[in-house]
């Protein structure tokens, strides 16, 4: 490990105790000191952060960088580049790959690819596809931090988990005593399929037909069922990308009863609405669907009251051509949005600049909570002595217009096209090294392979 000393001075540092004007002394990969004045530290490289907000590097709990994948629509390298530009230093990668990551062998291969190609640190989900319990245990032994299943058949190569598979998995995790989270894409498969059939029978091909085929009720019923299984078994449930206020109400009530449940939502459900779905059509098709403005505002109430634990990107790197297939027929566009680069600047702007919820809430949702849920805390997700020096530097008053052509992920499109985001990430550090600097002609500093695999329990190691 390098013994290089770096001083970050002049900025507002958001620690677990709140924002404070402080200097950070970084030795090697770790935060060594938080002080009011580090001017007397000799031999250090210095970064002037005057006027900037310094927060822990983001922990994106839900990415689809898709390796291995012969089509290579994203990959750990380009996914990492976009992540760093968006203030993300760690990601938890979903099992979608070719093949779906559902055995110990698959996880070993994915770990190898992280070591070769990633520029950020990456933990892994394992897929639940109805496999024997011993294969689930193999993935756990290889260090996955969570398991993922789909209630609907909406992800190619990822079969829907029926109620028996869900219940068996909850029981397996409860019996193991590991507290590993069981993440579920919660939509009722029957209601979803019949909703699509109803829209298509009516000749509907427009963007809003997508939403009308799978309204919030489709998600709410599935969350209700998942909560029942979780409470029955006392295992941990993690509700992925929640976009239903009624589902969040159920989760809030379950938390009050003492249920083991956490929930994430995504920036597309907090910043976008039906106007964006109509405007961008296939480039805004995702699952769950983008909601109307009234539902968006209802979801925000559960962000404000603490029900929502995590905001993640659910980043999917489809090609422009794949998305354009839905221009005349929304059903032809694949489900999923790019978002790892725009997510946390947009969230910062909404939470801090527009809604006044405070820097602490932003840090909880973007870094501290996901690091805790996925066993990366306190090495990740917090600025404190001994933690990895993963930092994102925000200029809260530097607006920028989102353009797909400027995105650093492989495919140059975004559902935020044309929107103005009022805050910018200007620098990112990963384990004490400058990793992104917006002022440089080539803003990305690391090379493929500089990222690391994060095994379960990394935060306590």
C-alpha positions as CSV (number, residue, x, y, z in Angstrom):
1,X,0.0,0.0,0.0
2,X,1.3,3.5,-0.9
3,X,2.2,5.8,2.0
4,X,1.4,8.8,-0.1
5,X,-0.2,11.7,1.8
6,X,-2.9,13.9,0.3
7,X,-4.6,16.8,1.9
8,X,-8.1,17.9,0.9
9,X,-8.6,21.4,2.2
10,X,-11.2,24.1,2.3
11,X,-14.3,22.1,1.6
12,X,-17.5,21.3,3.6
13,X,-17.1,17.6,4.7
14,X,-20.3,15.6,5.4
15,X,-19.4,13.2,8.2
16,X,-21.7,11.0,10.2
17,X,-22.1,13.9,12.6
18,X,-23.2,16.2,9.8
19,X,-21.5,18.8,7.6
20,X,-18.4,20.6,8.9
21,X,-15.7,22.8,7.4
22,X,-12.7,20.5,7.7
23,X,-9.5,19.3,6.1
24,X,-9.0,15.7,5.4
25,X,-5.6,14.0,5.7
26,X,-5.4,10.9,3.6
27,X,-2.5,8.4,4.0
28,X,-2.3,5.8,1.3
29,X,-5.9,4.5,0.8
30,X,-7.3,5.6,4.1
31,X,-8.7,8.7,5.8
32,X,-6.1,9.3,8.5
33,X,-7.3,12.6,10.1
34,X,-10.2,15.0,10.0
35,X,-9.0,18.4,11.3
36,X,-9.9,22.1,11.2
37,X,-6.5,22.9,9.6
38,X,-4.0,20.6,8.0
39,X,-1.7,23.4,6.9
40,X,1.2,22.1,9.0
41,X,1.2,18.6,7.4
42,X,4.5,18.5,5.4
43,X,5.2,16.7,2.1
44,X,1.6,16.3,1.1
45,X,-0.1,16.6,-2.2
46,X,-3.0,19.2,-1.8
47,X,-6.4,19.4,-3.3
48,X,-8.2,22.7,-2.9
49,X,-11.9,22.0,-2.3
50,X,-13.0,25.6,-1.4
51,X,-16.7,26.0,-2.2
52,X,-17.2,22.3,-2.6
53,X,-19.3,19.7,-0.7
54,X,-17.3,16.5,0.0
55,X,-19.4,13.4,0.6
56,X,-18.6,9.7,0.8
57,X,-18.2,8.1,-2.6
58,X,-21.6,6.8,-3.8
59,X,-22.5,3.1,-3.4
60,X,-24.7,2.1,-6.2
61,X,-26.5,-1.0,-5.0
62,X,-28.1,-1.9,-8.3
63,X,-26.1,-1.9,-11.6
64,X,-26.3,-4.0,-14.7
65,X,-22.8,-3.7,-16.2
66,X,-23.3,-7.3,-17.6
67,X,-20.1,-9.2,-17.6
68,X,-19.6,-11.8,-19.0
69,X,-21.7,-10.8,-22.1
70,X,-20.7,-11.6,-25.7
71,X,-22.6,-8.6,-26.9
72,X,-20.7,-6.3,-24.5
73,X,-23.4,-3.7,-24.3
74,X,-21.8,-2.1,-21.2
75,X,-19.1,-3.8,-19.2
76,X,-17.2,-3.0,-16.0
77,X,-14.8,-0.6,-17.8
78,X,-17.3,1.8,-19.3
79,X,-19.7,1.3,-16.5
80,X,-17.0,2.3,-14.1
81,X,-16.1,5.4,-16.1
82,X,-19.7,6.7,-16.0
83,X,-19.9,5.8,-12.3
84,X,-16.9,7.8,-11.4
85,X,-18.2,10.8,-13.3
86,X,-21.4,10.5,-11.3
87,X,-19.6,10.4,-7.9
88,X,-20.0,6.6,-7.5
89,X,-16.9,4.6,-6.2
90,X,-18.5,1.3,-5.4
91,X,-21.3,-0.7,-7.1
92,X,-23.2,-3.9,-6.3
93,X,-23.5,-5.7,-9.6
94,X,-26.7,-7.6,-10.5
95,X,-26.6,-11.2,-11.8
96,X,-27.8,-10.4,-15.3
97,X,-25.0,-11.7,-17.6
98,X,-24.5,-14.6,-20.1
99,X,-25.1,-16.9,-18.4
100,X,-27.1,-15.5,-15.4
101,X,-24.8,-15.5,-12.4
102,X,-26.4,-18.3,-10.4
103,X,-23.6,-20.7,-9.4
104,X,-20.3,-20.5,-7.6
105,X,-18.5,-21.0,-10.9
106,X,-20.3,-18.0,-12.4
107,X,-19.4,-15.8,-9.4
108,X,-15.7,-16.9,-9.6
109,X,-15.7,-15.8,-13.3
110,X,-17.3,-12.5,-12.5
111,X,-14.8,-11.9,-9.7
112,X,-12.0,-12.5,-12.3
113,X,-13.6,-10.0,-14.7
114,X,-13.9,-7.4,-12.0
115,X,-10.2,-7.7,-11.4
116,X,-9.4,-7.3,-15.0
117,X,-11.8,-4.6,-16.1
118,X,-13.3,-2.6,-13.3
119,X,-12.1,0.9,-12.3
120,X,-14.4,1.1,-9.3
121,X,-14.8,-1.4,-6.4
122,X,-17.6,-3.9,-7.0
123,X,-19.5,-6.3,-4.9
124,X,-21.8,-9.0,-6.4
125,X,-25.4,-10.2,-6.3
126,X,-26.2,-13.8,-6.9
127,X,-29.2,-14.9,-8.9
128,X,-32.0,-17.1,-7.7
129,X,-33.4,-19.1,-10.6
130,X,-34.9,-22.1,-8.8
131,X,-31.5,-23.9,-8.4
132,X,-30.6,-26.4,-5.6
133,X,-29.7,-25.0,-2.2
134,X,-26.1,-26.2,-2.6
135,X,-25.6,-23.9,-5.6
136,X,-27.0,-21.0,-3.6
137,X,-24.5,-21.8,-0.8
138,X,-21.7,-21.9,-3.4
139,X,-22.4,-18.3,-4.4
140,X,-22.5,-17.3,-0.7
141,X,-19.2,-19.0,-0.2
142,X,-17.7,-17.0,-3.1
143,X,-18.6,-13.8,-1.3
144,X,-21.9,-12.5,-2.8
145,X,-23.4,-9.8,-0.7
146,X,-27.1,-10.5,-1.6
147,X,-29.4,-12.7,-3.7
148,X,-31.8,-11.5,-6.4
149,X,-35.1,-12.9,-7.8
150,X,-37.8,-11.8,-10.2
151,X,-41.4,-12.2,-9.4
152,X,-42.4,-11.3,-13.0
153,X,-40.9,-12.9,-16.2
154,X,-39.6,-9.5,-17.4
155,X,-35.8,-10.1,-17.6
156,X,-34.5,-12.3,-20.5
157,X,-32.5,-15.2,-19.2
158,X,-33.9,-14.7,-15.7
159,X,-36.9,-17.0,-15.1
160,X,-39.7,-15.7,-12.8
161,X,-39.5,-17.2,-9.3
162,X,-42.8,-18.7,-8.2
163,X,-44.0,-18.6,-4.7
164,X,-42.4,-21.9,-3.8
165,X,-39.0,-20.7,-4.9
166,X,-39.4,-17.4,-3.0
167,X,-40.5,-19.2,0.2
168,X,-37.8,-21.8,0.0
169,X,-35.1,-19.1,-0.5
170,X,-36.4,-17.1,2.4
171,X,-36.4,-20.2,4.6
172,X,-32.9,-21.1,3.4
173,X,-31.5,-17.7,4.3
174,X,-33.4,-17.7,7.7
175,X,-31.9,-21.1,8.6
176,X,-28.4,-20.0,7.5
177,X,-28.5,-17.1,10.0
178,X,-26.4,-15.0,7.6
179,X,-28.6,-11.9,7.3
180,X,-27.9,-11.9,3.6
181,X,-30.5,-9.8,1.9
182,X,-33.0,-11.4,-0.6
183,X,-33.6,-8.7,-3.2
184,X,-36.8,-9.1,-5.2
185,X,-38.2,-7.4,-8.3
186,X,-41.7,-7.1,-7.1
187,X,-44.4,-7.1,-9.8
188,X,-47.3,-9.5,-10.0
189,X,-46.6,-11.6,-13.1
190,X,-50.2,-12.4,-13.9
191,X,-51.5,-8.9,-13.6
192,X,-48.5,-7.6,-15.6
193,X,-49.0,-10.1,-18.5
194,X,-52.7,-9.6,-18.6
195,X,-52.2,-5.8,-18.6
196,X,-49.8,-6.0,-21.6
197,X,-52.3,-8.3,-23.4
198,X,-55.1,-5.9,-22.7
199,X,-53.2,-2.9,-24.1
200,X,-52.0,-4.8,-27.2
201,X,-55.6,-6.1,-27.9
202,X,-56.7,-2.5,-27.9
203,X,-54.0,-1.6,-30.4
204,X,-52.1,0.5,-27.9
205,X,-48.4,1.0,-28.9
206,X,-47.9,4.4,-27.3
207,X,-45.5,5.1,-24.4
208,X,-48.3,5.6,-21.8
209,X,-49.7,2.1,-22.7
210,X,-46.5,0.7,-21.0
211,X,-47.4,2.4,-17.7
212,X,-51.1,1.5,-18.0
213,X,-50.2,-2.2,-18.5
214,X,-48.3,-2.3,-15.1
215,X,-49.7,0.4,-12.8
216,X,-48.6,0.7,-9.1
217,X,-51.2,-1.9,-8.1
218,X,-49.1,-4.6,-9.9
219,X,-46.2,-3.7,-7.7
220,X,-48.1,-3.2,-4.5
221,X,-49.6,-6.7,-4.6
222,X,-46.2,-8.3,-5.1
223,X,-44.6,-6.3,-2.3
224,X,-47.5,-7.4,0.0
225,X,-46.7,-11.1,-0.8
226,X,-42.9,-10.7,-0.4
227,X,-43.4,-9.0,2.9
228,X,-45.6,-11.9,4.0
229,X,-42.9,-14.5,3.2
230,X,-40.2,-12.4,4.9
231,X,-42.2,-11.9,8.1
232,X,-43.2,-15.6,8.1
233,X,-39.6,-16.7,8.0
234,X,-37.9,-13.7,9.7
235,X,-35.4,-13.5,6.8
236,X,-34.3,-10.2,5.3
237,X,-36.2,-8.7,2.3
238,X,-34.7,-6.0,0.1
239,X,-37.4,-4.5,-2.2
240,X,-35.7,-3.4,-5.4
241,X,-36.5,-0.2,-7.3
242,X,-39.8,0.6,-5.6
243,X,-42.1,2.9,-7.6
244,X,-45.4,2.6,-5.8
245,X,-46.4,4.8,-2.9
246,X,-48.9,2.2,-1.6
247,X,-46.1,-0.4,-1.6
248,X,-44.0,2.0,0.4
249,X,-46.8,2.4,2.9
250,X,-46.9,-1.4,3.3
251,X,-43.1,-1.4,3.9
252,X,-43.4,1.4,6.4
253,X,-46.0,-0.5,8.4
254,X,-43.9,-3.7,8.2
255,X,-40.9,-1.8,9.6
256,X,-43.0,-0.5,12.4
257,X,-43.9,-4.2,13.2
258,X,-40.2,-5.0,13.4
259,X,-40.0,-6.8,10.0
260,X,-36.6,-7.3,8.4
261,X,-37.1,-5.2,5.3
262,X,-35.3,-2.5,3.4
263,X,-36.3,-0.7,0.2
264,X,-34.6,1.2,-2.6
265,X,-36.0,3.5,-5.2
266,X,-34.3,5.1,-8.2
267,X,-33.9,8.6,-9.7
268,X,-36.3,7.8,-12.5
269,X,-39.1,7.5,-9.9
270,X,-38.0,10.7,-8.1
271,X,-37.2,13.1,-10.9
272,X,-39.0,11.9,-14.0
273,X,-42.8,11.5,-14.7
274,X,-45.2,10.8,-17.5
275,X,-44.2,13.9,-19.4
276,X,-40.7,12.3,-19.8
277,X,-42.2,9.0,-20.7
278,X,-44.2,10.6,-23.5
279,X,-41.3,12.7,-24.6
280,X,-38.6,10.0,-24.7
281,X,-40.8,7.0,-25.4
282,X,-38.7,3.9,-25.6
283,X,-35.7,5.6,-24.0
284,X,-37.9,5.9,-20.9
285,X,-39.3,2.4,-20.8
286,X,-38.3,0.6,-17.7
287,X,-39.8,-1.7,-15.1
288,X,-41.5,-0.7,-12.9
289,X,-42.8,2.0,-15.2
290,X,-42.1,5.8,-14.7
291,X,-45.1,7.2,-12.7
292,X,-47.3,10.2,-13.0
293,X,-46.4,13.4,-11.1
294,X,-48.9,12.8,-8.3
295,X,-47.4,9.3,-7.6
296,X,-43.8,10.8,-7.8
297,X,-44.7,13.3,-5.1
298,X,-46.3,10.6,-2.9
299,X,-43.1,8.6,-3.2
300,X,-41.1,11.6,-2.0
301,X,-43.1,11.5,1.2
302,X,-41.5,8.2,2.0
303,X,-38.1,9.5,1.1
304,X,-38.7,12.4,3.6
305,X,-39.9,10.2,6.5
306,X,-37.0,7.7,6.2
307,X,-38.9,4.7,4.8
308,X,-36.8,4.6,1.7
309,X,-33.3,3.3,2.6
310,X,-31.4,3.5,-0.6
311,X,-31.4,5.2,-4.0
312,X,-29.8,3.2,-6.7
313,X,-29.5,3.6,-10.5
314,X,-30.7,0.2,-11.9
315,X,-28.4,1.2,-14.8
316,X,-28.9,-0.8,-18.0
317,X,-26.8,-0.3,-21.0
318,X,-28.9,-1.1,-24.0
319,X,-27.8,0.2,-27.4
320,X,-29.5,3.2,-29.1
321,X,-30.7,0.9,-31.9
322,X,-32.3,-1.5,-29.4
323,X,-34.2,1.4,-27.8
324,X,-35.2,3.0,-31.1
325,X,-37.0,-0.3,-32.0
326,X,-39.8,1.0,-29.8
327,X,-40.3,4.4,-31.4
328,X,-43.4,3.3,-33.2
329,X,-44.3,0.4,-30.9
330,X,-43.3,0.8,-27.2
331,X,-43.5,-3.0,-26.7
332,X,-40.4,-3.5,-28.9
333,X,-38.1,-1.5,-26.6
334,X,-36.2,-3.4,-23.9
335,X,-36.9,-2.6,-20.3
336,X,-34.2,-0.6,-18.5
337,X,-32.6,2.8,-18.3
338,X,-29.0,4.2,-18.2
339,X,-28.5,6.3,-15.1
340,X,-25.3,5.7,-13.1
341,X,-23.7,9.0,-14.2
342,X,-26.8,11.2,-13.7
343,X,-28.2,9.5,-10.6
344,X,-26.5,11.1,-7.6
345,X,-26.1,14.7,-9.1
346,X,-29.9,14.6,-9.8
347,X,-30.6,13.3,-6.3
348,X,-28.3,15.9,-4.8
349,X,-30.1,18.6,-6.7
350,X,-33.5,17.3,-5.6
351,X,-32.7,16.6,-2.0
352,X,-30.4,19.5,-1.1
353,X,-31.1,22.3,-3.6
354,X,-34.8,21.9,-4.3
355,X,-36.4,20.1,-1.4
356,X,-34.2,21.2,1.5
357,X,-33.9,17.7,3.1
358,X,-30.3,18.3,4.0
359,X,-26.9,16.8,3.1
360,X,-27.1,14.1,5.7
361,X,-30.2,12.6,4.0
362,X,-28.4,12.6,0.7
363,X,-25.4,10.8,2.2
364,X,-27.6,8.2,3.9
365,X,-29.4,7.3,0.6
366,X,-26.4,7.4,-1.6
367,X,-23.6,6.0,0.5
368,X,-24.1,5.1,4.2
369,X,-27.2,3.0,4.0
370,X,-26.3,0.9,0.9
371,X,-22.8,0.3,2.5
372,X,-24.5,-0.9,5.7
373,X,-27.1,-3.1,3.9
374,X,-24.4,-4.8,1.8
375,X,-21.8,-5.2,4.5
376,X,-19.3,-2.7,3.1
377,X,-19.6,-0.2,6.1
378,X,-17.6,1.4,7.7
379,X,-14.8,1.0,5.1
380,X,-17.3,2.3,2.5
381,X,-20.1,4.8,2.8
382,X,-18.8,7.2,5.4
383,X,-16.1,9.8,6.0
384,X,-14.3,8.9,9.2
385,X,-10.8,8.0,10.3
386,X,-9.9,4.5,9.1
387,X,-12.4,4.4,6.2
388,X,-11.4,4.0,2.6
389,X,-10.8,7.5,1.2
390,X,-13.6,7.3,-1.3
391,X,-14.8,10.8,-1.9
392,X,-17.1,12.7,-4.2
393,X,-16.7,16.5,-4.6
394,X,-19.9,18.3,-5.5
395,X,-20.3,21.9,-6.7
396,X,-23.9,22.6,-5.4
397,X,-24.2,25.6,-7.7
398,X,-22.9,24.3,-11.0
399,X,-25.8,23.4,-13.3
400,X,-25.3,21.3,-16.4
401,X,-27.5,20.2,-19.2
402,X,-27.7,16.4,-19.7
403,X,-26.7,15.2,-23.1
404,X,-26.4,11.5,-24.1
405,X,-23.4,12.2,-26.3
406,X,-21.5,13.4,-23.2
407,X,-22.2,10.3,-21.1
408,X,-19.2,8.1,-20.4
409,X,-21.1,4.8,-20.4
410,X,-20.8,2.8,-23.6
411,X,-24.2,3.7,-25.2
412,X,-24.8,7.4,-25.6
413,X,-28.4,7.9,-24.5
414,X,-30.1,8.9,-21.3
415,X,-33.7,9.4,-20.1
416,X,-32.5,12.7,-18.6
417,X,-31.8,14.1,-22.1
418,X,-32.1,17.8,-22.2
419,X,-32.8,18.2,-18.4
420,X,-30.8,20.7,-16.4
421,X,-29.3,19.3,-13.1
422,X,-28.3,22.0,-10.7
423,X,-25.3,20.3,-9.0
424,X,-22.2,18.7,-10.5
425,X,-19.6,16.2,-9.5
426,X,-16.3,17.9,-10.2
427,X,-13.9,15.3,-8.7
428,X,-14.0,11.7,-7.4
429,X,-11.4,9.9,-5.3
430,X,-11.2,6.1,-5.0
431,X,-9.2,4.8,-2.1
432,X,-7.1,7.9,-1.8
433,X,-6.4,8.3,-5.6
434,X,-7.9,10.9,-7.8
435,X,-10.2,8.9,-10.2
436,X,-12.2,11.6,-11.9
437,X,-11.5,15.3,-12.5
438,X,-13.9,17.2,-14.7
439,X,-11.3,19.9,-15.4
440,X,-9.0,17.5,-17.2
441,X,-9.3,16.9,-21.0
442,X,-9.2,13.1,-20.1
443,X,-11.2,13.2,-16.9
444,X,-10.9,9.5,-16.0
445,X,-7.7,8.6,-14.2
446,X,-7.7,4.9,-13.3
447,X,-7.0,2.0,-15.7
448,X,-9.1,-1.2,-16.1
449,X,-8.2,-3.5,-13.2
450,X,-7.7,-0.7,-10.7
451,X,-11.1,-1.6,-9.1
452,X,-11.4,-4.4,-6.6
453,X,-13.9,-7.1,-5.8
454,X,-15.6,-6.4,-2.5
455,X,-16.6,-9.7,-0.7
456,X,-19.4,-9.9,1.8
457,X,-18.1,-8.5,5.1
458,X,-15.6,-6.2,3.5
459,X,-16.6,-3.4,5.8
460,X,-15.5,-5.3,8.9
461,X,-12.3,-6.6,7.5
